[in-house]
Amino acid sequence: MFKFFQNVSREMKKVSWPKRQELTRYTITVLATVAFVAVFFAIVDLGISQILELIS
């Protein structure tokens, strides 16, 4: 068990962590994408609801 955590610690030191500016850019990209997809599916849902309401 100790050997495992020692190896994990060693590998984590090799990781290339993003800088603050990169992290901010990635976060904004993810939030914008999630917002776009949410709005897109809300519009699709509204459209399907309206079509089904017209049919019945």
N, C-alpha and C positions, 0 to 999 in steps of 0.2 A: 504494500500500500504506500509506504514511504517512497519507494522507487518511482511509483506512478506519479505522485505529486511532484517529485523532483524533475521528472521528465516533462511534465506539464509546465512547470515553472521555466524550464530551459527553453521550451518551444514558444512560450508567451513572450520571451525576450526577443525572439526573432521576428515577431509580428510587426508589420509596418502599420502603425496606427495613423489614422487621418489627422491632419492638422485642423485647427479650429475653423479656418475658412472653408476647407473642404467639407467638414462635418456640417457646417451651416448650410452650404450649398446643397449637399445631399438631403438634408432634412427638409429644406424648402421644396426640393424636387419631389420628394415622397409625399409631402402634404398637398402640393398642387395636383399631383397625379390622383391621389385619393379623393380630393374634392371634385376633380373633373369626372372621375368614374362615378362618384355618388350622384352628381347632377345628371350625368348621362342616363344612368339607370332610373333615376326618379322621373325623367322626361319619358323614357320608354315605358315605364310602369303607368304613368298618367295616360299616355297614348293608348296603350292596350286596354286600360280601364274604360276610356271613352269609347273605343271601338266595341267592346263587349256591351257597354251600356246601350249603344245604338242598335246592336243586334237584338238585344232582349227587351 
